[in-house]
Amino acid sequence: MLLCNVASLEPGMEMGGSIPHPRRPSTELLRAGVTLDARMINNLRRLGVTEVWVRHDATADLDVAVAPNLAAARMEVFNQLKKDFSRLSVSSLSGAQLQSYRQTITDLVFELLSSGQYAHLSHQLLADPSHVFTHSANVAFLSVLVGLEMETYLVDQRPQLAPEHARDVVPLGLGAMLHDIGKAGMKQGPRQHHEIHAPPDDPDVLETYRDHVFSGRTMLDISRFPATARHAVLNHHQRFDGTGWPDQALSTRGRHHGPQQSTDIHIFCRIIAAANVLDNLLNDPNHHNYPTVAALGDFNSERFDGWFDPVVRYLMIRRLPPFPIGSLVLLSNSRKAVIVSLNFRQPCRPVVRILDEACRNENGELPVLDLDADHDVHILEAAGKRVDQYLFDLPNLRTVADEAA
């Protein structure tokens, strides 16, 4: 299996994985096994699809990377939210909806665990960020993905709970799934705004946008949702350095004042805050076809220093690869290659397999190159775009942990 840019597709190639319609993610545009023709390829380009999985003899061992069960579990989160958000003119959710959401997140957690090393393919997030349920499904996926990665940290940050309860990420996924529920029924302007963007010209838009954390919290209060979910809805815009919002005075009847900061912010809120920003960067309409590595580099830049728990930010960047397994890339030595193994220490320097038939050894194997061992070669292009200007290095985990402390 090879993850190719649509511009490199040719008639006769066989689809390796299904493609959801970019404007209707619950609808399958093309299914696995379909042989592409010129009309299909032109239609993919017209609809704005950027990458697809195709069959390739030299990468058959990577076919498992498509992880179809995981994709189905993620789509169920989307479908659940789409169904409920579209009819949320009422001010509360039912107990039956709570149980349904719990099961949906539980299924997602199970598939993430079952998919093992291929669960990192979260860069293939759902399209059309204009819909609040699309964004919420993505944030739930990213939050659970990272929550599973930091089991020890969750136990450390929730000392009041027994370890088996502290590491349970189902409540985290539930809070992430519903973090923007207060936007249901909002007009397009405040619904599409996010704090990574410049303030809107209309101050009423900003005020309405900021109200979504209170209206969402109220909806869950009435519905008696778990405290962690309600807390996440209210405080997913808090920042580690204390510059976030809302002011606690508005929710504590004056018992506390100012934003929360550091580890006073619940660990679930810290995770959801980071996932919320990262998904907005990955799907920012102002950066059409923004490469994943560019969004991750931005997320890792000084622009967001102080916003997030350093450990959460580090693990989120490490868990979301800029170049996922199976991706077709062009190296700085002009060789085409496919990503075959990730480098969690330095994500921009994975292990690649050179796709050059003339380079096969006496056993018929294509050569493998570890980009972390050979710094003379780097990735030049991915998904048909020049990306070398976006490559970044991660600090040592020990340094990050010291910063968080």
C-alpha positions as CSV (number, residue, x, y, z in Angstrom):
1,M,0.0,0.0,0.0
2,L,1.3,3.5,-0.9
3,L,-0.2,6.8,0.2
4,C,0.0,9.0,-2.9
5,N,-0.7,12.5,-3.8
6,V,-3.7,12.8,-6.2
7,A,-1.5,14.6,-8.7
8,S,0.7,11.4,-9.1
9,L,-2.2,9.1,-9.8
10,E,-2.5,7.4,-13.2
11,P,-5.3,5.4,-14.8
12,G,-5.0,1.7,-14.0
13,M,-3.9,2.1,-10.4
14,E,-6.0,0.2,-7.9
15,M,-7.4,1.8,-4.8
16,G,-5.9,0.4,-1.6
17,G,-8.4,1.9,0.8
18,S,-11.8,3.6,0.6
19,I,-12.1,7.4,0.3
20,P,-14.9,9.3,2.1
21,H,-16.5,12.1,0.3
22,P,-14.7,15.3,1.5
23,R,-18.0,17.2,2.0
24,R,-20.0,14.3,3.2
25,P,-17.6,12.1,5.3
26,S,-20.3,9.5,6.0
27,T,-20.5,8.8,2.3
28,E,-18.0,6.5,0.5
29,L,-16.6,8.2,-2.6
30,L,-14.5,5.3,-3.8
31,R,-14.1,1.9,-2.3
32,A,-10.9,-0.3,-1.9
33,G,-10.2,-2.4,-5.0
34,V,-11.6,0.0,-7.6
35,T,-9.4,0.5,-10.6
36,L,-8.9,4.2,-11.3
37,D,-9.7,5.8,-14.6
38,A,-9.1,9.4,-15.9
39,R,-12.6,10.5,-14.9
40,M,-12.3,9.2,-11.4
41,I,-8.9,10.9,-10.9
42,N,-10.2,14.2,-12.3
43,N,-13.2,14.0,-9.9
44,L,-10.9,13.4,-6.9
45,R,-8.9,16.6,-7.9
46,R,-12.1,18.6,-8.4
47,L,-13.4,17.6,-5.0
48,G,-10.1,18.6,-3.3
49,V,-9.0,15.1,-2.2
50,T,-5.3,15.3,-1.7
51,E,-4.0,11.8,-0.9
52,V,-5.3,8.3,-1.5
53,W,-4.0,4.7,-0.8
54,V,-3.1,2.7,-3.9
55,R,-1.8,-0.9,-4.3
56,H,1.9,-1.2,-4.9
57,D,4.0,-4.3,-5.2
58,A,7.0,-2.9,-3.4
59,T,4.9,-1.9,-0.3
60,A,2.6,-4.9,0.1
61,D,3.9,-5.4,3.6
62,L,2.5,-2.1,4.6
63,D,-1.1,-2.9,3.7
64,V,-2.1,-3.2,7.4
65,A,-1.4,0.5,7.8
66,V,-4.8,1.4,6.3
67,A,-6.4,0.1,9.6
68,P,-10.0,-0.2,8.3
69,N,-11.6,-1.0,11.7
70,L,-10.0,2.1,13.2
71,A,-11.3,4.2,10.4
72,A,-14.8,2.8,11.0
73,A,-14.6,3.5,14.7
74,R,-13.7,7.1,14.0
75,M,-16.5,7.5,11.5
76,E,-18.9,6.3,14.2
77,V,-17.9,9.2,16.4
78,F,-18.5,11.6,13.5
79,N,-21.9,10.0,12.6
80,Q,-23.0,10.1,16.3
81,L,-22.2,13.8,16.6
82,K,-23.6,14.7,13.2
83,K,-27.0,13.1,14.1
84,D,-27.3,14.8,17.5
85,F,-25.7,18.2,16.8
86,S,-27.9,18.8,13.8
87,R,-31.0,18.6,15.9
88,L,-29.8,20.1,19.1
89,S,-32.3,22.9,19.5
90,V,-33.0,21.7,23.0
91,S,-30.9,22.7,26.0
92,S,-29.9,19.3,27.3
93,L,-28.9,15.8,26.3
94,S,-30.6,12.6,27.4
95,G,-29.2,9.8,29.6
96,A,-29.6,7.5,26.6
97,Q,-27.3,9.8,24.5
98,L,-24.7,9.7,27.3
99,Q,-24.7,5.9,27.3
100,S,-24.5,5.9,23.5
101,Y,-21.6,8.4,23.5
102,R,-19.8,6.2,26.1
103,Q,-20.1,3.2,23.9
104,T,-18.9,5.0,20.9
105,I,-15.8,6.3,22.7
106,T,-15.2,2.8,24.2
107,D,-15.2,1.3,20.7
108,L,-12.8,3.9,19.5
109,V,-10.4,3.2,22.4
110,F,-10.6,-0.5,21.6
111,E,-9.8,0.0,18.0
112,L,-6.9,2.3,18.8
113,L,-5.4,-0.3,21.1
114,S,-6.0,-3.1,18.5
115,S,-4.4,-1.1,15.7
116,G,-1.1,-0.9,17.6
117,Q,1.6,1.0,15.7
118,Y,-0.8,2.0,12.9
119,A,-3.1,3.9,15.2
120,H,-0.9,7.0,14.5
121,L,-2.6,7.5,11.2
122,S,-4.6,10.3,12.7
123,H,-3.3,12.7,10.1
124,Q,-6.1,11.4,7.9
125,L,-8.6,13.4,9.9
126,L,-12.1,14.2,8.7
127,A,-12.5,17.0,6.2
128,D,-14.8,20.0,6.2
129,P,-13.9,21.8,9.5
130,S,-16.8,24.2,9.0
131,H,-19.0,21.6,10.8
132,V,-18.6,21.6,14.6
133,F,-19.3,17.9,14.7
134,T,-16.4,17.2,12.3
135,H,-14.0,19.1,14.5
136,S,-15.3,17.5,17.6
137,A,-14.8,14.0,16.1
138,N,-11.2,14.9,15.2
139,V,-10.5,16.3,18.7
140,A,-12.0,13.2,20.3
141,F,-9.7,11.0,18.2
142,L,-6.6,13.0,18.9
143,S,-7.3,13.2,22.6
144,V,-7.9,9.5,23.1
145,L,-4.8,8.7,20.9
146,V,-2.6,10.8,23.1
147,G,-4.3,9.8,26.3
148,L,-3.4,6.2,25.6
149,E,0.2,7.3,25.1
150,M,0.6,9.0,28.4
151,E,-0.9,6.4,30.8
152,T,1.8,6.9,33.4
153,Y,1.4,10.7,33.3
154,L,-2.4,10.4,33.7
155,V,-1.9,8.3,36.9
156,D,0.7,10.9,38.1
157,Q,-1.7,13.8,37.4
158,R,-4.7,12.1,39.0
159,P,-3.3,11.0,42.4
160,Q,-6.7,11.0,44.1
161,L,-7.8,8.1,41.9
162,A,-6.8,4.4,41.9
163,P,-4.4,3.8,38.9
164,E,-7.0,1.7,37.0
165,H,-9.5,4.7,37.1
166,A,-6.8,7.4,36.6
167,R,-5.7,5.8,33.3
168,D,-9.2,5.3,31.9
169,V,-9.4,7.5,28.8
170,V,-13.1,6.9,28.0
171,P,-14.1,10.0,30.1
172,L,-11.4,12.0,28.3
173,G,-12.9,11.0,24.9
174,L,-16.3,11.8,26.1
175,G,-15.3,15.3,27.1
176,A,-13.4,15.8,23.9
177,M,-16.3,14.6,21.8
178,L,-18.6,17.2,23.5
179,H,-16.1,20.0,24.0
180,D,-17.8,22.3,21.5
181,I,-21.4,21.3,22.1
182,G,-22.1,24.8,23.2
183,K,-21.7,25.9,19.5
184,A,-24.7,23.8,18.4
185,G,-27.2,26.2,17.0
186,M,-24.7,29.1,16.7
187,K,-24.5,31.2,13.6
188,Q,-21.7,30.5,11.2
189,G,-19.5,33.4,12.3
190,P,-18.9,32.5,16.0
191,R,-19.2,28.8,15.2
192,Q,-16.2,28.9,12.8
193,H,-14.0,31.3,14.8
194,H,-11.2,30.0,16.9
195,E,-8.6,31.7,19.1
196,I,-5.7,30.8,16.7
197,H,-7.3,33.3,14.3
198,A,-7.2,37.1,14.5
199,P,-10.0,38.6,16.5
200,P,-13.2,39.1,14.4
201,D,-14.1,42.6,13.3
202,D,-17.5,42.2,15.0
203,P,-17.0,42.2,18.8
204,D,-20.4,40.4,19.2
205,V,-19.0,37.5,17.2
206,L,-16.1,37.1,19.7
207,E,-18.5,37.5,22.7
208,T,-20.8,34.8,21.3
209,Y,-17.9,32.6,20.5
210,R,-16.6,32.8,24.1
211,D,-20.0,32.0,25.5
212,H,-19.9,28.5,24.0
213,V,-18.0,27.1,27.0
214,F,-20.8,28.3,29.4
215,S,-23.7,27.2,27.3
216,G,-22.1,23.8,26.7
217,R,-21.4,23.4,30.4
218,T,-25.0,24.3,31.2
219,M,-26.3,21.7,28.8
220,L,-24.2,19.0,30.4
221,D,-25.1,20.2,34.0
222,I,-28.8,19.8,33.2
223,S,-28.2,16.4,31.7
224,R,-26.1,15.2,34.7
225,F,-23.1,14.3,32.5
226,P,-19.9,13.2,34.3
227,A,-18.0,16.0,36.1
228,T,-14.9,15.4,34.0
229,A,-16.8,16.0,30.7
230,R,-18.5,19.1,32.1
231,H,-15.2,20.4,33.3
232,A,-13.6,19.8,29.9
233,V,-16.4,21.7,28.1
234,L,-15.9,24.7,30.4
235,N,-12.1,24.8,30.5
236,H,-10.7,23.5,27.2
237,H,-9.4,27.1,26.4
238,Q,-7.3,27.4,29.6
239,R,-3.6,27.7,29.0
240,F,-0.7,26.3,31.0
241,D,0.8,29.7,31.5
242,G,-2.4,31.2,32.9
243,T,-3.3,33.4,29.8
244,G,-6.4,31.4,28.8
245,W,-10.1,31.7,29.6
246,P,-12.7,31.7,31.1
247,D,-12.2,33.6,34.3
248,Q,-13.1,31.2,37.2
249,A,-15.1,33.9,38.8
250,L,-17.8,33.4,36.2
251,S,-18.3,29.7,37.1
252,T,-17.5,29.7,40.9
253,R,-19.7,32.6,41.9
254,G,-16.6,34.6,42.9
255,R,-14.9,32.0,45.0
256,H,-11.9,32.0,42.6
257,H,-10.7,34.6,40.2
258,G,-8.6,34.6,37.0
259,P,-7.9,31.8,34.6
260,Q,-6.6,28.5,35.7
261,Q,-2.9,27.7,35.1
262,S,-0.3,24.9,35.2
263,T,-1.4,21.6,36.8
264,D,-4.4,23.4,38.4
265,I,-5.9,22.7,35.0
266,H,-7.4,19.2,34.9
267,I,-5.2,16.9,32.8
268,F,-8.1,16.1,30.5
269,C,-8.6,19.8,29.8
270,R,-4.9,20.2,29.0
271,I,-5.1,17.3,26.5
272,I,-8.3,18.6,24.8
273,A,-6.9,22.1,24.7
274,A,-3.9,20.9,22.7
275,A,-5.9,18.6,20.4
276,N,-8.4,21.5,19.8
277,V,-5.6,23.8,18.6
278,L,-3.8,21.2,16.6
279,D,-6.9,20.1,14.7
280,N,-7.7,23.7,13.8
281,L,-4.1,24.1,12.5
282,L,-4.4,20.9,10.4
283,N,-7.8,22.1,9.0
284,D,-7.3,25.8,8.9
285,P,-9.2,27.2,5.9
286,N,-6.7,30.0,5.7
287,H,-4.0,27.4,4.9
288,H,-5.6,25.3,2.2
289,N,-3.8,22.0,1.8
290,Y,-1.5,22.9,4.6
291,P,0.9,19.9,4.9
292,T,0.7,17.9,8.2
293,V,4.4,18.6,8.9
294,A,3.7,22.4,8.5
295,A,0.9,22.3,11.0
296,L,2.9,20.2,13.5
297,G,5.9,22.6,13.1
298,D,3.6,25.5,13.8
299,F,2.2,23.7,16.8
300,N,5.7,23.1,18.0
301,S,6.8,26.8,17.4
302,E,7.3,29.7,19.8
303,R,3.9,30.9,18.8
304,F,2.3,28.4,21.1
305,D,4.9,28.4,23.9
306,G,3.1,28.6,27.2
307,W,-0.3,27.5,25.8
308,F,0.0,23.8,26.6
309,D,1.4,21.4,29.2
310,P,4.8,20.7,27.7
311,V,4.5,16.9,28.2
312,V,1.1,16.9,26.4
313,R,2.4,19.0,23.5
314,Y,5.5,16.8,23.1
315,L,3.5,13.5,23.1
316,M,0.9,14.9,20.7
317,I,3.6,15.9,18.2
318,R,5.3,12.5,18.7
319,R,2.1,10.5,18.3
320,L,0.9,12.3,15.1
321,P,3.5,11.6,12.5
322,P,4.3,14.3,9.9
323,F,4.9,11.5,7.4
324,P,2.8,8.4,8.2
325,I,3.8,4.8,7.3
326,G,3.1,4.1,3.6
327,S,3.6,7.8,2.5
328,L,5.4,8.4,-0.8
329,V,8.1,11.0,-0.4
330,L,10.9,12.5,-2.5
331,L,14.3,12.7,-0.7
332,S,16.9,15.5,-1.1
333,N,19.1,13.0,-3.1
334,S,16.3,12.9,-5.7
335,R,15.2,9.3,-4.8
336,K,11.6,8.4,-4.4
337,A,10.9,6.5,-1.1
338,V,8.1,5.2,1.1
339,I,8.0,5.6,4.9
340,V,8.3,2.1,6.5
341,S,9.0,3.0,10.2
342,L,8.4,6.0,12.4
343,N,10.9,7.7,14.5
344,F,9.1,8.8,17.7
345,R,12.3,10.6,19.0
346,Q,12.6,12.8,15.9
347,P,9.4,12.4,13.8
348,C,10.8,14.3,10.7
349,R,13.5,11.6,10.3
350,P,11.8,8.3,9.8
351,V,13.1,5.1,8.2
352,V,12.3,4.9,4.4
353,R,12.5,2.3,1.7
354,I,14.1,3.5,-1.6
355,L,11.7,2.8,-4.5
356,D,14.2,2.2,-7.2
357,E,14.2,-1.2,-8.9
358,A,17.8,-0.8,-10.0
359,C,18.8,-0.7,-6.3
360,R,17.5,-4.2,-5.3
361,N,20.1,-6.4,-3.6
362,E,20.9,-10.0,-4.5
363,N,17.9,-11.1,-2.3
364,G,15.6,-8.9,-4.4
365,E,15.1,-6.4,-1.5
366,L,14.9,-2.7,-1.9
367,P,17.4,-0.7,0.3
368,V,16.3,0.9,3.6
369,L,17.6,4.2,4.8
370,D,17.4,5.6,8.4
371,L,17.2,9.3,8.0
372,D,18.1,9.8,11.7
373,A,21.4,8.0,11.0
374,D,22.1,9.8,7.8
375,H,21.7,13.6,8.2
376,D,23.0,14.2,4.7
377,V,19.6,13.2,3.3
378,H,16.2,14.6,4.3
379,I,12.7,14.6,3.0
380,L,12.2,17.2,0.3
381,E,8.7,16.6,-0.9
382,A,5.6,14.8,0.5
383,A,2.1,14.7,-0.8
384,G,3.3,16.5,-3.9
385,K,4.5,19.6,-1.9
386,R,7.8,21.0,-0.9
387,V,8.2,20.4,2.8
388,D,11.8,20.8,3.8
389,Q,11.2,24.3,5.1
390,Y,8.8,22.8,7.7
391,L,11.0,20.1,9.1
392,F,11.6,20.4,12.9
393,D,13.4,18.7,15.7
394,L,11.9,17.7,19.1
395,P,13.7,18.3,22.4
396,N,14.7,15.5,24.7
397,L,11.7,14.2,26.7
398,R,13.6,14.7,30.0
399,T,14.0,18.4,29.1
400,V,10.2,18.6,28.4
401,A,9.4,16.9,31.7
402,D,11.6,19.3,33.6
403,E,9.9,22.2,31.9
404,A,6.4,20.9,32.9
405,A,7.6,20.5,36.5
